[in-house]
């Protein structure tokens, strides 16, 4: 006669194999004391998260056109086509919606073992970009395969989320010891180092994703206070001591933009001018004056154009939409049926929140200038596809919920 423990293990295995087919009664806790079983049900997606995502993407398409049509119409590299940016953004948005829909339908457990392959492949691509890729705009960030150009660093964001979630799912006590913690930190640190070779700002986001997920999963808060203070000190030491003249100049321009108004201080000054001229309700869509002065206004500085054209009210609305989106992701993470789904939703929330925070801080000159896209809104196909892909995974996680029997 099978023991009670073996029956419980069999029930958990059957539940995982049949997720999405029909409800299964499983124990809520692995311990023998667990007496209150739960039923995992598959329902509908989180429509609030879906709606907010769609609204942000549509706002992004409108603002990419409004911020970029002047540069597109006046520069030969864009064929003097005022619709150059919005056409490309629209195409990537359509592909992103398809990816989001597919991932919201596919069981998220199919991504369970995707972490290591994605981590290794994106790492190889990052090494290739660092060594072999041609510099564009002074940076090596892109790789081209079969005529399609993308940024491997964006793929690494997904890889870190999937890998850390999988590793902690497989061993929930891995972070109980310093050895386990440093092992996971080493994985995040290596990815951060590879991205740092090409892009300091994206490296910060990847570090934030990894540290955020490990912090949520770890029972030892004090360790992360020490690590956080050490990390901040290391970044400050790098910027003030080890960094090259380029980054020193950026830090100086952050402290006093008008000390170099035609050099490194030029972009922060123009951004602040745009924000100041927006007022309460803005100048109106397409009426920005600073887009003719800001370099690449449809990219990292698009929030400045949003504030100029839509005013404080429009900027506050967009930040509110991001707040709702992050709140829904956190709620989905808290209600997920397993650790893997919970950490994937957490990683996606940390990724979006960190990018929004850094982007807005740069635009308002609250931190030194560094290039981080505003999710869903800034021009950029790889960033948009990766973010919408992750939203689709989180939407699928939201389908499964627990009900006590």
PEFEN-V609704 format. One record per backbone hydrogen bond with DSSP energy under -1.0 kcal/mol. NH is the residue of the N-H (numbers start at 1). CO is the residue of the C=O. Records with the same first field share a line. If there is no record, write none. Layout:
NH=CO / CO
//
This chain:
7=3
8=4
9=5
10=6
11=7
12=8
13=9
14=10
15=11
16=12
17=13
18=14
21=18
22=18
26=38
34=31
38=26
39=403
40=24
41=401
43=399
47=45
50=46
51=47
52=48
53=49
54=50
55=51
56=52
57=53
58=54
59=55
60=56
61=57
62=58
63=59
64=60
65=61
66=62
67=63
68=64
69=65
72=68
73=69
74=70
78=75
79=76
80=75
81=78
84=81
87=83
88=84
89=85
90=86
91=87
92=88
93=89
94=90
95=91
96=92
97=93
98=94
99=95
100=96
101=97
102=98
103=99
104=100
106=102
110=107
111=108
112=109
114=111
118=114
119=115
120=116
121=117
122=118
123=119
124=120
125=121
126=122
127=123
128=124
129=125
130=126
131=127
132=128
133=128
136=139
139=136
143=150
145=148
148=145
150=143
154=151
156=152
157=153
158=154
159=155
160=156
161=157
162=158
163=159
164=160
165=161
166=162
167=163
168=164
169=165
170=166
171=167
174=171
176=173
181=177
182=178
183=179
184=180
185=181
186=182
187=183
188=184
189=185
190=186
191=187
192=188
193=189
194=190
195=191
196=192
197=193
198=195
199=195
203=199
204=200
205=201
206=202
207=203
208=204
209=205
210=206
211=207
212=208
213=209
214=210
215=211
216=212
217=213
218=214
225=221
226=222
227=223
228=224
229=225
230=226
231=227
232=228
233=229
234=230
235=231
236=232
237=233
238=234
239=235
240=236
241=237
242=237
243=238
248=244
249=245
250=246
251=247
252=248
253=249
254=250
255=251
256=252
259=256
260=257
263=260
265=260
266=263
269=265
270=266
271=267
272=268
273=269
274=270
275=271
276=272
277=273
282=278
283=308
284=309
287=284
293=290
294=290
299=296
302=299
305=301
306=302
307=303
308=304
309=305
310=306
311=307
312=279
313=280
314=310
315=311
316=312
317=313
318=314
319=315
320=316
321=317
322=318
323=319
324=320
325=321
326=322
327=323
328=324
329=325
330=326
331=327
332=328
333=329
334=330
335=331
342=338
343=339
344=340
345=341
346=342
347=343
348=344
349=345
350=346
351=347
352=348
353=349
354=350
355=351
356=352
357=353
358=354
359=355
360=356
361=357
362=358
363=359
364=360
365=362
366=361
367=361
377=374
378=374
379=298
384=380
385=381
386=382
387=383
388=384
389=385
390=386
391=387
392=388
393=389
394=390
395=391
396=392
397=393
398=394
399=396
400=397
401=41
403=39
405=37
//
